[in-house]
Amino acid sequence: MATIEECRAALDKLSDSMGSAEGDVRAAASMERSVSCHVTDLDVTFAGRLTGGRIDVRDTFPGPPREKAQIRLAMTGDDLVALVDGELYFARAWASGRVRLEAGLRDLFQLRKLL
């Protein structure tokens, strides 16, 4: 089972990848949105903002998200690490219910370029 530190490192790695992206992916990453990622098996939430093409994690707290972010993810820590490492494909994980993504329709259209 992934630790909180490993999950935070995975989010940092994802942020770094997004920051160096180009083309459509860079345009999608440049959205300004509140984000949360609930790691279900650890029952911890990382909350922050997608800003400037990066994910800025501003808070980590126990339990589910305290506020409704504009982009909300939920998955196990192992799945988060596997997604970021390229060992798990987002579409397959989402279709099987391993990953939950909630966002407005416009945001979902932009996010599909990232995922």
Sequence and secondary structure as in RCSB ss.txt:
>XXXX:A:sequence
MATIEECRAALDKLSDSMGSAEGDVRAAASMERSVSCHVTDLDVTFAGRLTGGRIDVRDTFPGPPREKAQIRLAM
TGDDLVALVDGELYFARAWASGRVRLEAGLRDLFQLRKLL
>XXXX:A:secstr
   HHHHHHHHHHHHHHHHT  HHHHHHHT  EEEEEEETTTTEEEEEEEETTEEEEEEEEESS SS  SEEEEE
 HHHHHHHHTTSS HHHHHHTTSSEEEE HHHHHHHHHH 
